[in-house]
Amino acid sequence: MSLDRSDVDKIAHLARIRISDDEKDRYVQDLNNILDLVEQMNAVDTDGISPMAHPLRMVQRLRHDEPSEPNRRERFQGVAPATEDGLYLVPKVIE
Amino acid sequence: MHEKSIAEIDEGLRNGDFTSVELTRHYLERIERLDPHLNSFITVAADTALEAAEHADSRRRAGDQGVLTGIPIAHKDIFCTYGLKTSCGSYMLDSFIAPYSATVVERLELAGAVVLGKTNMDEFAMGSSNETSWYGPVKNPWDETKVPGGSSGGSAASVAARLCAAATGTDTGGSIRQPAALCGVTGIKPTYGRISRWGMIAFASSLDQAGPMARSAQDAALLLQAMAGFDPRDSTCAQEPVPDYGAGLETDLKGLRIGLPKEYFSEGLDAGVAASIQTAIDEYKRLGAETREISLPNSPLSVPTYYVVAPAECSSNLARFDGVRYGHRCKKPRDLEDLYKRSRAEGFGAEVKRRIMIGTYVLSAGYYDAYYLKSQKLRHLISDDFKRAFEQVDVIMGPTSPTTAFPLGDKKDDPVAMYLNDIYTIATNLAGLPGISIPVAPANGLPVGLQIIGNYFQEGRLLNAAHKLQQTTGWHLATPPGFE
């Protein structure tokens, strides 16, 4: 199957990336070329093969639920585009 | 001074032949003179470098030093460096001053290394030519019409051009080894989890691994020693002891079993590259190693598998760039959705957007099994190929890249052609194995890299094999004309 302009619209919305009308044909072409490459995966039957989630088959290490890092709110908010009273500012969401 | 190995610099500093401040000034002068054209640095940190060099000199005077104390290095701009711009090659992070340092950066700082600056790279490490960088491409010091490889192209070019003693890189599908090959330097991608990923801007978290890029295996071993080891802040960092990499360098290679995968010597491999690789393998035989042909039958599937796994993980990781907490924010957003969409559209370049889009698609409802799950199953098969191979051989050898450095602009507009560059390097990332690229005899007047792949946590063996070849051949000593 191959993607068309409306698929590209849908994917761009899911990815929260604005795409202009004149970029769309290029995306259709590029994404389809990449998916053609990816389709080569179907040459192999993988029934009964377990998926590999971690290269070393390690299990997730857990720690106690205790604070382990110092509070660096000011330093971290220093690189934010807009903050006020320790909060991140975004356009109004609720009327 | 810039021709010296790290061990020679250490000796010079110990003997008082020169100071770290003098050495750092010398490198900064070279960067100022030679880099504007090469473009291997995004940020040069002259002031903090000189401060660090002064500190290193006083540490050495007090007898509190290691071999890396006062050695000028560079960090790929993917590692967070406290107080220094950390752009990841993207306009998205053009004004981002890291509020903390990566574990790798902290460890090298603790060892006393001096950071000259941050090196250029493909945007968010997505690329094989350094051409996706928002800061413009890096030129290959061997031929300025050619790419340096990527994504750690700035680190590879700066090491090759003797603009730093060594540099750090990261490798998700070949991003240390391929530029090392194309620029004629030594680069090792360790086992997944060998080095902490904390503070290293994430691309594909199940594949990303940091490593050193240096002029020799011996220098790379010194950096790896400082970088490797457990870090509680990275939940996937391995709790394996770190061996003494320097101690194993001289081990005799007699009886070393080398596997040559027939899939790595098939169509698509440049004849000149093939001949250089053969010359190196013959040299290994002279050193007492044995070779045998092996097969990694699923390796042709590694590129398609990678282009599901890596974009899927990248689309999740890069969701954090939302214009709210850090990074670029668009002007006058109408509402929150407009803020997200325009900040991301303006902040990311074309290749990053393509990969986010592919990743978003393969993870979207209804397609997960056909793409992501399928790729994880293939990953298992690819990994099992190596498992079987390492029952018969100690290391696997082959070319790092199918060609020498290609012309700038050649593959820029053809993503799929660009992806095929990493055909020999990607499988080791999918399997989590360590791999090293070392310079061998040049072909077409350009550097060629030999890739050596080892079993899990066998970095020492790779460095040993690399070092022995470098001792007898000296191919790694070649310096690009104009940078002597």
Contacts between the chains, C-beta under 8 A, distances in Angstrom:
chain1	res1	chain2	res2	distance
A	3	B	361	7.5
A	7	B	361	7.8
A	8	B	357	7.5
A	11	B	357	5.1
A	11	B	360	5.3
A	11	B	361	5.0
A	11	B	364	7.3
A	12	B	357	6.7
A	14	B	360	5.0
A	14	B	364	6.2
A	15	B	315	6.5
A	15	B	344	7.6
A	15	B	353	8.0
A	15	B	356	5.1
A	15	B	357	5.7
A	15	B	360	4.2
A	16	B	319	7.9
A	16	B	322	7.5
A	16	B	337	7.2
A	16	B	340	4.2
A	16	B	341	5.3
A	16	B	344	5.9
A	17	B	341	6.1
A	17	B	344	4.8
A	17	B	345	5.3
A	17	B	348	7.2
A	17	B	353	5.8
A	17	B	356	6.6
A	17	B	357	7.2
A	18	B	338	8.0
A	18	B	341	4.0
A	18	B	342	5.3
A	18	B	344	7.5
A	18	B	345	4.1
A	19	B	345	7.0
A	27	B	354	7.5
A	27	B	357	6.7
A	30	B	354	5.6
A	30	B	415	5.9
A	31	B	354	7.0
A	31	B	357	6.1
A	31	B	358	6.1
A	31	B	361	7.1
A	33	B	415	6.8
A	33	B	416	5.1
A	34	B	307	6.1
A	34	B	354	7.2
A	34	B	358	5.5
A	34	B	415	6.3
A	34	B	416	6.5
A	34	B	419	7.9
A	35	B	358	7.5
A	35	B	361	8.0
A	36	B	416	7.8
A	37	B	303	6.8
A	37	B	304	5.5
A	37	B	307	6.0
A	37	B	416	5.3
A	37	B	419	6.9
A	38	B	304	4.9
A	38	B	307	5.5
A	38	B	308	5.7
A	38	B	362	7.8
A	38	B	371	6.9
A	39	B	304	7.4
A	40	B	300	7.6
A	40	B	301	6.7
A	40	B	303	8.0
A	40	B	304	4.3
A	41	B	301	6.3
A	41	B	304	4.9
A	41	B	305	6.3
A	41	B	308	7.2
A	41	B	371	8.0
A	41	B	374	5.4
A	41	B	375	6.5
A	41	B	378	5.9
A	42	B	374	7.6
A	43	B	301	7.5
A	44	B	298	7.2
A	44	B	301	6.3
A	44	B	378	6.5
A	44	B	381	7.0
A	46	B	374	6.2
A	46	B	377	4.0
A	46	B	378	6.4
A	46	B	381	7.3
A	49	B	377	4.3
A	49	B	378	8.0
A	49	B	380	5.5
A	49	B	381	6.4
A	50	B	377	7.2
A	50	B	380	6.2
A	51	B	373	5.7
A	51	B	376	3.4
A	51	B	377	5.2
A	51	B	379	7.6
A	51	B	380	6.7
A	52	B	376	5.5
A	52	B	377	7.4
A	52	B	379	4.4
A	52	B	380	4.1
A	52	B	383	6.1
A	53	B	206	7.6
A	53	B	376	6.6
A	54	B	206	6.8
A	54	B	236	7.5
A	54	B	432	7.9
A	55	B	192	4.7
A	55	B	193	7.9
A	55	B	206	7.0
A	55	B	383	6.9
A	55	B	430	7.6
A	55	B	431	6.0
A	55	B	432	2.4
A	55	B	433	7.8
A	56	B	191	7.7
A	56	B	192	6.5
A	56	B	193	6.3
A	56	B	238	7.1
A	56	B	432	5.7
A	56	B	456	6.6
A	58	B	193	7.3
A	58	B	236	7.2
A	58	B	238	7.7
A	60	B	235	6.5
A	61	B	235	5.6
A	61	B	239	7.8
A	63	B	232	7.3
A	68	B	232	7.9
A	72	B	99	6.8
A	72	B	100	7.4
A	75	B	99	4.5
A	75	B	100	7.6
A	76	B	99	5.3
A	76	B	325	7.8
A	78	B	99	6.5
A	79	B	96	6.0
A	79	B	97	6.3
A	79	B	99	5.8
A	79	B	325	7.9
A	79	B	326	4.6
A	80	B	324	7.2
A	80	B	325	5.4
A	80	B	326	6.0
A	81	B	323	6.5
A	81	B	324	7.3
A	81	B	326	7.8
A	81	B	327	7.9
A	81	B	329	3.8
A	82	B	329	7.3
A	88	B	324	5.3
A	88	B	325	6.1
A	90	B	324	5.8
A	90	B	336	5.5
A	90	B	339	6.4
A	91	B	333	5.2
A	91	B	334	7.1
A	91	B	335	5.2
A	91	B	336	5.4
A	91	B	338	7.6
A	91	B	339	5.8
A	92	B	335	7.6
A	93	B	335	7.7
A	93	B	336	5.5
